[in-house]
Amino acid sequence: MEACKGRTDRVAAGSQQETGSRAALDALIALIEARGLGVGDRLPPELDLAAALGCGRSTIREILKSWENLGLVSRNKGAGTRITAEISNQSLLLPVTVKIEADSLYRTLEVRRPLEIEAARLACLRGTDEDRRHIAQRANELLADYHAGLDWRPADHRFHAAIHAASHNPLFAQIIRQVHKAFDTLYEAPFGRPHLGQSSIPIHRDLADAVIAGDAAKAEEIMAAILDITHEEARRVVEDGQ
């Protein structure tokens, strides 16, 4: 289960590392559930967890750090690692892994929402002609990939990055990247669905048009709608009990 043991091919190592980390994540959740640990309870030390799960300490540390960033645990040198969000499926009709993933995604969206909306508003007010051309270009690329049935996620990242850049406040891009990194470290494809939020892609064109036109109110409204669609799709997955 340890990520990089005895591998020489970098591409294969990267893929297997992701698989190993996810397997360790699932095993850790199962351990927490089996031991009946809940909010306020302390997890065993990293070394003990690594030994119990048969993986490396670095893998455990990576998972716990991501959980800390997502608000699922708190870590303190003296007090150890304590659970701060429920990790149990006893009262829920869905797998505990789905609940943890949903909680993590919802927290990510909550933090991202005001940042994305404000970045779009400022892009309307501060964007230069060059910024607007860049946003239009990125929107064209995103919609082209979407309509061609390609993986549109890289183009989506570039589109939103263009809006962040047009806000002329580099902190938006930095903070949003950090928020995504905390989630993406563990969940490259939320609920096993890499294109969660896909139904929002067509209205990205409307968002681009609003920003290019300098219509801040419209841009805020559409950005909120995009995030609402992603949240709603995630909610439906959870309610279906995948």
Stockholm file with secondary structure:
# STOCKHOLM 1.0

chainA/1-242         MEACKGRTDRVAAGSQQETGSRAALDALIALIEARGLGVGDRLPPELDLAAALGCGRSTIREILKSWENLGLVSRNKGAGTRITAEISNQSLLLPVTVKIEADSLYRTLEVRRPLEIEAARLACLRGTDEDRRHIAQRANELLADYHAGLDWRPADHRFHAAIHAASHNPLFAQIIRQVHKAFDTLYEAPFGRPHLGQSSIPIHRDLADAVIAGDAAKAEEIMAAILDITHEEARRVVEDGQ
#=GR chainA/1-242 SS CCSSTTCCCHHHHHHHHHHHHHHHHHHHHHHHHHTTCCTTCBCCCHHHHHHHHTSCHHHHHHHHHHHHHTTSEEEETTTEEEECSCCCCTTCSSCHHHHHHHHHHHHHHHHHHHHHHHHHHHHHHHCCHHHHHHHHHHHHHHHHHHHTTSCCHHHHHHHHHHHHHHTTCHHHHHHHHHHHHHHHTTCSSGGGCTTTTGGGGGGHHHHHHHHHHTCHHHHHHHHHHHHHHHHHHHHHHHHHTC
#=GC SS_cons         CCSSTTCCCHHHHHHHHHHHHHHHHHHHHHHHHHTTCCTTCBCCCHHHHHHHHTSCHHHHHHHHHHHHHTTSEEEETTTEEEECSCCCCTTCSSCHHHHHHHHHHHHHHHHHHHHHHHHHHHHHHHCCHHHHHHHHHHHHHHHHHHHTTSCCHHHHHHHHHHHHHHTTCHHHHHHHHHHHHHHHTTCSSGGGCTTTTGGGGGGHHHHHHHHHHTCHHHHHHHHHHHHHHHHHHHHHHHHHTC
//
